[in-house]
Each structure stands twice: as structure tokens, then as C-alpha cells.
Amino acid sequence: MKFSGEKVVEIYEKIQQKRPIIHCITNAVTVNDCANILLAAGASPTMAHHPCEVEEITAGTAALICNFGAISDYEAMKTAGKRAHALGHPIVIDPVGVSGSSYRREKCLELMKIIHPTCIRGNYSEIQALLHNCGTVTGVDAAEDALAEAEETDLPELMKQYAKENQMILVASGETDLITDGSCVYRCHNGSPMMARITGSGCMSTVMLGAFLSAENSVESVVACCAFTGIAGELAAKEMTAQKRGTMTFRNWFIDAVSLMTPEQLEHGTDVDWF
């Protein structure tokens, strides 16, 4: 069955109305891009990382992002996460690098038990590493062969079971994004291969989840976010190709596409099904 683009528009318009503040404890490599894409979408970022301030800061925000690219800020994630959970704020964990680092994986699994995240978004290899509690690739990016292998396995069913047992939403990002809350599995076909050729597309997608979940805390909101960011990637890639430009220009156009997104582009561009 198809997922309606009208739902994507509905949730995006809620972000425009609410202007939520999103607390991001995220990767230093991509922190500027994460802040800018939230602003482009109509939300407001705050990047407080110090353990002595995060509890107070997160209390005044609408959602919390914990990105394991910032593993050195683990104590801050734990402190902020406890506060966010107590307040009922959406919490998103991005398990960056858990497929190649046993330390990150152990800490991520530990944090999940402590703060009970609303959603976890990673690439195929990272999600498989959490599901099986083992390493899958070296480095922070998913290898192409790992993605191909994942698509041929029972990953969707494993994700569905894991999400149901842990009462969370799981997102495995790749050529096709898989999203589940344990009841059904959504497949988002939006996106561009160019998104994998810049640093930060995953981190930016994760902080956008904070904005969408703050507007509506539901699996449909997560699906809408995946479609929205994928459409932005498609629009940026189309412009890049037409102008015969490179990856740095793509990054800028990706954020531009978010800031210039129209309801018509969302309604007609959304390519999501579910089973």
C-alpha cells in the first residue's frame, strides 16, 4: 500500500507552525550542517554538549538527538536523555560507527536501556550491528556489498521484531529506507546516491527526525521525514547534474532544497509503500 504525500505535507506544516527547538548532541564534523538544515526546515537547533548544562538545556527543547559520532560526549547524552525521557520528549539515537567499534556499540546498547529512545536511525550495517550485537563493517559508513547483502536477508522482519520488543521506531537508511515500529514495515524509495557522497547526510537526516517527531510523535512522522529528506536529495542531485557541478555544491543545494520545499513537491514526489 502507498503512503500519502499529503501526510508529509501535514507534518511539515506543523513544524513550520511550532518552530520546535531541537537539542542536538551530534558529530563535530557535521554540527554546522545539522544546525543549518534544521533552520532551513523551520526548526531551531541548540548544540549544548557540556554535561553540566545539558539537563537544563534539554528541558527547554522539544526533542533530543544523540549522535554516536560524538562518543566523547556520552555522559552528556546520558544526562540529557534521562531528563528528556522524564519529560516525554522524543529522543533519537544515531548509532554512528557501531558497526566498526565495539566500544560505541556497547555504549549505544547501554544508552538505549537507560533513556528508552523513541527512534533509532542508522545505515543498514549499523542497524544490523545493533540487532545482532556484533561488528559488521570497518569505519562509520555502510559498504555497498553490506547494503546489497542486507536487502537479500530478513532484515525487515528482524527490525520489526526488535522494534516491537523494545517499543521504539527503527530506521535503516540505504538505497531504500526501511522504517518500522513493530507493526508494519515502510519502504521509502526517495533519495539520491549523491547523499552518500557527502559527509553528514545521515547526521542531517537524524536531526530532521527530531523536528518531525516534535511535530507529531508517530511512526508516520518518521516515514514522512525519510520521504522529505529523500526528496530534498533528489532535487539537489537534479540541479547539480543540470549545472554540471560537484559534491560540495550538492551539499549546499541539499539544504537549499529543504528551505525551498513546496507542498506540491512533497505530494507528488513521495515514494513510500508499506506491508
C-alpha positions in Angstrom: 0.0 0.0 0.0 1.2 3.6 -0.7 1.9 6.2 1.9 0.3 9.6 1.1 2.4 12.6 0.3 -0.4 14.7 1.9 0.7 13.2 5.3 4.3 14.5 4.6 2.9 18.0 3.9 0.7 17.9 7.0 3.6 17.1 9.4 6.0 19.5 7.7 3.4 22.4 8.1 3.2 21.6 11.8 7.0 22.1 12.0 6.5 25.5 10.3 3.8 26.4 12.8 5.5 25.1 16.0 9.1 26.1 15.2 10.4 23.5 17.7 13.8 23.7 19.3 15.9 20.6 18.8 18.7 19.7 21.2 21.5 18.1 19.2 24.4 16.3 20.8 26.0 15.5 17.5 29.1 14.8 15.5 31.6 17.7 15.4 32.3 17.0 11.8 28.7 17.8 10.8 27.4 20.1 13.5 27.2 23.2 11.3 25.2 21.3 8.6 22.9 19.8 11.2 22.1 23.3 12.6 21.5 24.8 9.2 19.2 22.0 7.9 17.0 22.4 11.0 16.8 26.2 10.4 16.0 25.5 6.7 13.1 23.3 7.8 11.7 25.8 10.2 13.0 24.4 13.4 15.7 25.8 15.7 18.8 24.0 16.8 20.8 24.1 20.1 24.1 22.2 20.2 24.8 22.1 24.0 27.3 19.3 24.8 28.6 20.0 28.3 27.3 17.6 31.0 26.8 20.4 33.4 24.3 22.2 31.2 22.5 19.6 29.1 19.9 18.7 31.6 18.7 22.3 31.9 19.0 22.9 28.1 17.1 19.9 27.0 14.2 20.7 29.4 13.6 23.8 27.3 13.5 22.0 23.9 11.1 19.7 22.0 13.3 16.8 21.1 16.8 15.3 21.8 19.3 13.9 19.3 22.2 11.7 20.5 24.7 11.0 17.7 27.4 8.5 18.5 29.8 10.4 16.2 30.1 12.4 19.4 31.0 9.4 21.6 33.2 11.7 23.8 30.0 13.4 24.9 28.5 10.1 26.1 27.9 11.4 29.7 26.1 14.4 28.3 23.9 12.1 26.2 23.0 10.1 29.3 22.2 13.1 31.4 20.2 14.8 28.8 18.5 11.6 27.8 17.3 10.9 31.3 15.7 14.3 31.5 14.2 14.1 28.1 12.7 10.8 28.8 11.2 12.0 32.1 9.6 14.9 30.2 8.2 12.7 27.5 10.3 14.4 24.7 11.1 12.4 21.6 14.6 11.0 21.7 16.5 9.9 18.6 19.8 7.9 18.6 22.1 7.8 15.6 24.4 4.8 16.2 27.2 6.2 14.1 30.1 3.8 13.8 28.7 0.9 16.0 29.3 -1.5 13.1 33.0 -0.9 13.3 33.6 -0.1 17.0 32.7 -2.5 19.8 33.1 0.4 22.3 30.5 2.5 20.6 28.2 -0.5 20.2 28.3 -1.4 23.9 27.7 2.2 24.9 24.9 2.6 22.4 23.1 -0.5 23.7 23.7 0.7 27.3 22.2 4.2 26.5 19.2 2.6 24.9 18.4 0.8 28.1 18.9 3.9 30.2 17.0 6.6 28.2 14.5 4.5 26.1 14.8 6.2 22.8 11.8 7.0 20.6 13.7 6.2 17.4 17.0 4.8 16.2 18.2 5.8 12.7 21.3 4.3 11.2 22.6 2.8 8.0 21.9 -0.9 7.2 25.3 -2.0 8.7 24.8 0.0 11.9 21.2 -1.3 12.4 22.4 -4.9 11.8 25.2 -4.4 14.3 22.7 -3.4 17.0 20.3 -6.2 16.1 23.0 -8.9 16.3 25.3 -7.1 18.8 28.3 -7.7 16.6 30.6 -5.8 14.2 29.6 -5.7 10.5 32.0 -3.4 8.7 35.0 -1.2 9.5 34.5 2.5 9.7 31.4 4.6 10.0 29.9 4.2 6.5 28.0 1.2 5.2 29.8 -0.6 2.4 27.9 -1.2 -0.8 28.3 -5.0 -0.5 26.9 -4.9 3.0 23.9 -3.0 1.8 23.3 -5.4 -1.0 23.6 -8.4 1.4 21.2 -6.8 3.8 18.5 -6.3 1.2 18.6 -10.1 0.5 18.2 -11.1 4.1 15.3 -11.0 6.5 16.3 -7.6 7.9 12.8 -6.1 7.7 11.4 -8.9 9.8 14.2 -8.7 12.3 13.8 -5.0 12.6 10.0 -5.4 13.1 10.6 -7.8 15.9 13.3 -5.7 17.6 11.2 -2.6 17.4 8.2 -4.3 18.9 10.2 -5.8 21.7 11.9 -2.5 22.6 8.9 -0.3 21.9 10.7 2.0 19.5 10.9 3.0 15.9 13.8 1.7 13.8 15.1 3.2 10.6 17.7 1.5 8.4 18.8 4.0 5.8 20.1 2.9 2.4 19.1 2.9 -1.3 15.7 2.1 0.2 15.0 3.2 3.8 13.3 0.6 6.0 11.1 2.0 8.8 9.1 0.1 11.4 7.5 0.5 14.8 6.9 -3.3 15.1 3.5 -3.3 13.5 4.4 -2.9 9.8 7.4 -2.1 7.7 7.5 1.0 5.5 9.9 1.3 2.5 10.9 4.8 1.4 12.3 4.9 -2.1 13.1 8.6 -2.1 16.7 9.8 -2.1 19.8 10.1 -4.3 23.1 8.2 -4.4 24.7 11.6 -4.1 23.6 11.7 -0.5 26.2 9.0 0.3 29.0 11.1 -1.3 28.9 13.9 1.2 29.8 13.9 4.9 26.8 14.5 7.1 23.7 13.4 5.1 22.9 10.8 7.7 23.5 13.2 10.6 21.3 15.8 8.9 18.6 13.2 8.4 18.7 12.3 12.1 18.3 15.8 13.4 15.4 16.2 10.9 13.7 13.3 12.7 13.8 15.3 15.9 11.9 18.1 14.1 9.3 15.8 12.6 8.8 13.8 15.8 8.4 17.0 17.8 5.6 18.0 15.4 3.9 14.6 15.7 5.3 11.7 17.7 4.4 8.7 15.5 5.9 6.2 13.0 4.1 8.1 10.2 6.1 11.2 11.2 9.3 9.2 10.8 8.3 7.9 7.4 7.3 11.5 6.4 10.8 12.7 7.4 12.5 10.0 5.4 10.5 10.9 2.4 11.1 14.7 2.9 14.9 14.4 3.2 15.0 11.9 0.3 13.0 14.3 -2.0 15.4 17.1 -1.0 18.3 14.9 -2.1 16.6 14.2 -5.4 16.0 17.8 -6.1 19.6 18.8 -5.2 21.0 16.0 -7.4 18.9 17.1 -10.3 20.1 20.6 -10.0 23.7 19.5 -9.6 23.5 17.4 -12.8 21.9 20.2 -14.8 24.6 22.7 -13.7 27.5 20.1 -14.0 28.7 20.8 -10.5 30.3 18.7 -7.8 29.6 17.3 -4.3 30.2 20.4 -2.3 27.6 22.2 -4.4 25.3 19.3 -3.9 25.6 19.7 -0.1 24.6 23.4 -0.3 21.7 22.6 -2.7 20.5 19.8 -0.4 20.0 22.4 2.4 18.6 24.8 -0.2 16.0 22.2 -1.3 14.8 21.9 2.3 14.4 25.6 2.7 12.5 25.9 -0.6 10.4 22.8 -0.4 6.8 23.1 -1.6 3.7 21.1 -0.8 3.4 20.2 -4.5 6.9 18.7 -4.5 6.1 16.6 -1.4 2.7 15.5 -2.6 3.9 14.4 -6.0 7.4 13.2 -5.0 6.7 10.9 -2.0 7.5 7.3 -3.0 6.7 5.1 0.1 4.9 1.8 0.4 4.3 -0.4 3.3 3.5 -4.0 4.2 
